[in-house]
Amino acid sequence: MTEHQARKLASLTTPLLLIALLAVFVLLVGAFGDRSLGRMAAETLIRVTLVVGFWIFVGNSGVVSFGHAAFACVGAYVSAWVTLKPEMKTLLLTGLPDWLAQAEWHVLPAAVAAGAVAAVLALVTGAAILRLSGIAASIATFAFLAMVNTIWANWTPVTGGTSSVVGLARYVSPWVGLGWAAAAIVVAAVYATSASGLALRATREDEVAASASGIDRYRHRLAAYTVSAFFCGVGGALMGHFIGVINPDGFYLSLTFLMLAMLVMGGIGSLSGAVVGVLVVSIAVEGLVRLEKGVTLGATEIALPAGSQEILIGLAMILVLIFRPAGLLAGRDLSLPAAWVAGRAKTTK
Amino acid sequence: MTLQLLFDALSLGGIYAIAALGIALIFGVMKLVNFAHGQFIAFAVFALIVPSTDAVAVMGLGAAPALVLVPAILAVGAGLAVASEYLVFRPLRNASPVALMVASFALGVVIQNGLLVAYGGRPKAISLWPELGKPVALLGAEVPMLQIIVIVSVLVVLALLAVMLKRSRIGLEMRAAAEDFGMARLLGVRANAVIAGAFALSGALAATVALVLVAQTGVADVRMGGQIMLVAFIATVVGGMGSLPGAVAAGFALGAASVALQAALPIEARPFRDAFLYGLVILVLLLRPQGLFAAASAKPRV
């Protein structure tokens, strides 16, 4: 086995290691945690699905998108439209077409449909947005997010407007979350090592050199954007079915901020960075939320004011950008050493 | 009726132009897309009132006479912007534009939640210069006094800024820095002074927007800068990233488009006006991806 082959094999261990890491996390929480920790684990795994989906585009293309929360929004509503009980829909969402109002799907095809609709939306809007250069494209994705939010908040007969849609089946346990997170990780790893993924990463490193080598930047960006939107759509659907209540503002700036914070802190350059970022930030958020509720230390009760969670995460994000710009993992991937994979003796130079 | 629409378009476009200018100035000198600009606006609004989480706003600075109030709020905006530059963006001077953008987004979240902690989340009613809301007859149209003041002051601000950029030394240096920052430094332009100057100006422009917004809406809300910042972003992209005249022109164009859509759309489609506006922008960019007035430095050199 040549060194190249050994390295290639070693890189295949990355998704397996990440999935194993998440599985250990779920098992540990299941064994030692209380109910609220169990909920936190499920939420974390939903975020892994979202952020790994987000990473497929941002990590490989180097273009920051502010629009992926909109795909989560669309996904959540699509899943609500097809799974809610028909009598509920005739009451709340009077503008739905007949076939949709009568639909009562199982949750799994609903999640897939959520991702598929988000992906189609990404294909159509990305075809316009991704023609722009990097920074302008980022701003256009922001406009896209605002556009979706405006439509969803005002299209009352179909989306319920600013009042929440309630009654979604709450089926998302940590294991369901783990399943989708694992799927996202596998697809992300396969895409990153595919021809399209490698070409896209070449444009990230040097746009001019890549296009001089005959790489069609636009096509690969659009492919990654579409795949990435699929998992954000699924993540949104899972979020809806985790909380049971959805609202357009639940998928707006604060979700965008959280997804970006996780990706930036873990490291935008690698898949492992995305996953580790979600774990680290989720655990920190859980701690801060408990502090906001108040903690009794001896005789004194300490409680952080509401909103300090975002402030601290924002500050942490700025500090990471200043002192460790590539994130915690600095663009490296977790993988077994190449020598182990090949067997030490057989590795030849 | 049409004259009324013209005044509406000019005053709305003027606000957008001022906000877009604040973003384009900073982008020009350090390639930073400042996602905290909307929070600079909100901060300047809240500087008018005494910090408390009560529902009723107690005027602090806002009770001062206009001659004191206006310069003081402009100074607050400029001060916040310069402080952000010093604490956040100076350490990131050599970072990539993407990292800068993400950092400014985080800074915006920090400022917004800081306001939330200090003032509470509910919108508060503020009456700043209520006498300006009275309509006056002008050329056969009923125009609120405030609108005329907004249009006049926007024109004054733009003229002052143009004179400053064309005539003063720091203005010359800023334009040089926007053209080619590396070359400008080699020719003796003081980087720190120019960048701090651009931030101070941008912050003062944000404060101008804040004053106009408060006088128009009579509300202080921690989220109030967001929508206008988004339109301002779009204006800078449509105008060609980093082009100052482009940003101003696109700001006015967006104001006009917004007023025209409001008038032309059927009643049931009006809540979606902004969605149409953003859609229109994406359409414009499909035809001219580099913006209407592309700056010379927009294309990377090889």
Boltz contact constraints between the chains, C-beta under 6 A:
constraints:
  - contact:
      token1: [A, 64]
      token2: [B, 98]
      max_distance: 6.0
  - contact:
      token1: [A, 128]
      token2: [B, 282]
      max_distance: 6.0
  - contact:
      token1: [A, 128]
      token2: [B, 286]
      max_distance: 6.0
  - contact:
      token1: [A, 131]
      token2: [B, 289]
      max_distance: 6.0
  - contact:
      token1: [A, 132]
      token2: [B, 289]
      max_distance: 6.0
  - contact:
      token1: [A, 135]
      token2: [B, 33]
      max_distance: 6.0
  - contact:
      token1: [A, 135]
      token2: [B, 97]
      max_distance: 6.0
  - contact:
      token1: [A, 136]
      token2: [B, 237]
      max_distance: 6.0
  - contact:
      token1: [A, 139]
      token2: [B, 233]
      max_distance: 6.0
  - contact:
      token1: [A, 139]
      token2: [B, 237]
      max_distance: 6.0
  - contact:
      token1: [A, 143]
      token2: [B, 234]
      max_distance: 6.0
  - contact:
      token1: [A, 143]
      token2: [B, 278]
      max_distance: 6.0
  - contact:
      token1: [A, 146]
      token2: [B, 230]
      max_distance: 6.0
  - contact:
      token1: [A, 147]
      token2: [B, 275]
      max_distance: 6.0
  - contact:
      token1: [A, 147]
      token2: [B, 278]
      max_distance: 6.0
  - contact:
      token1: [A, 150]
      token2: [B, 274]
      max_distance: 6.0
  - contact:
      token1: [A, 150]
      token2: [B, 275]
      max_distance: 6.0
  - contact:
      token1: [A, 151]
      token2: [B, 275]
      max_distance: 6.0
  - contact:
      token1: [A, 154]
      token2: [B, 271]
      max_distance: 6.0
  - contact:
      token1: [A, 154]
      token2: [B, 272]
      max_distance: 6.0
  - contact:
      token1: [A, 208]
      token2: [B, 302]
      max_distance: 6.0
  - contact:
      token1: [A, 257]
      token2: [B, 109]
      max_distance: 6.0
  - contact:
      token1: [A, 264]
      token2: [B, 102]
      max_distance: 6.0
  - contact:
      token1: [A, 305]
      token2: [B, 117]
      max_distance: 6.0
  - contact:
      token1: [A, 307]
      token2: [B, 113]
      max_distance: 6.0
  - contact:
      token1: [A, 307]
      token2: [B, 116]
      max_distance: 6.0
  - contact:
      token1: [A, 307]
      token2: [B, 117]
      max_distance: 6.0
  - contact:
      token1: [A, 310]
      token2: [B, 109]
      max_distance: 6.0
  - contact:
      token1: [A, 310]
      token2: [B, 113]
      max_distance: 6.0
  - contact:
      token1: [A, 311]
      token2: [B, 110]
      max_distance: 6.0
  - contact:
      token1: [A, 311]
      token2: [B, 113]
      max_distance: 6.0
  - contact:
      token1: [A, 314]
      token2: [B, 106]
      max_distance: 6.0
  - contact:
      token1: [A, 314]
      token2: [B, 109]
      max_distance: 6.0
  - contact:
      token1: [A, 314]
      token2: [B, 110]
      max_distance: 6.0
  - contact:
      token1: [A, 317]
      token2: [B, 106]
      max_distance: 6.0
  - contact:
      token1: [A, 318]
      token2: [B, 88]
      max_distance: 6.0
  - contact:
      token1: [A, 318]
      token2: [B, 103]
      max_distance: 6.0
  - contact:
      token1: [A, 318]
      token2: [B, 106]
      max_distance: 6.0
  - contact:
      token1: [A, 321]
      token2: [B, 99]
      max_distance: 6.0
  - contact:
      token1: [A, 321]
      token2: [B, 103]
      max_distance: 6.0
  - contact:
      token1: [A, 322]
      token2: [B, 91]
      max_distance: 6.0
  - contact:
      token1: [A, 325]
      token2: [B, 95]
      max_distance: 6.0
  - contact:
      token1: [A, 325]
      token2: [B, 99]
      max_distance: 6.0
